[in-house]
């Protein structure tokens, strides 16, 4: 397994908290850096059914009118 996948800076989004906020009882002060682990979220079964399998239907709403290319 390649550890570069887990430590790759392109797999993360770094943001900064613009104001003091409390989420689920945890206070995050203004200026705190927030690291969003995109790689991990894309493989979390809480958000995706069978996350390690690519399923086109997970990314496309088939009920919308499609555009002909």
N, C-alpha and C positions, 0 to 999 in steps of 0.2 A: 504494500500500500504506500502511496506517495503522500508524505506529510505536507508537501507544498500545497495541496488542495485545502488543507485546514488552516494554514498560516498565510495564505495568499491575501494580500491587502485588497484585492478586487472582489473578494467574497464578503466584504463588510461595507457598511455605510456608517460613517462617523458623523454625528450631528451634535449640536450643542443646545442645551435647554435654554430657551429665550426668557423664561420667567420661572419663578418658584411654582412648583406644582406638586400635588399629592395624588398618587395613584395606588389604589388598594392599600391605603394606610402608610405608604412609603413616600416620604417627602424628598423631592429632587430639587436641589437649589439651582437658581439661575447660574448659567455658565458651566454646568456639569456636562462633560462629554458623554454622549450616549452612543454605544457601539451596537449596531443592528447586525446580527449574524445571519446574513442572507443564505449562506450555504446550509446552515443548520435548520433554518425555517423551511427551506425547500424540501427537507427530508423529515419533517415532523409529522407524525401520524395524527396529531391533533388538528392539523390544517388540511392534510391531503390523505385520501384513501390510497393505500398502496404507494407510498411516496417514491419508492425506488424504481417504479415502472413509469415510462413516459406514456401518457394518455392524452392525445390531442383534445379530447372532449373536456379535459380539465381547464383548458385555456380558451375555449371558444363556446359562445352561447349560440347553439344551433337554432334557437327560436327567433333570432334577429333576422331581418332581411339581409341576404348576402349581396355583396357587390361582385359583379362579373368582371374578371380581370381581362 
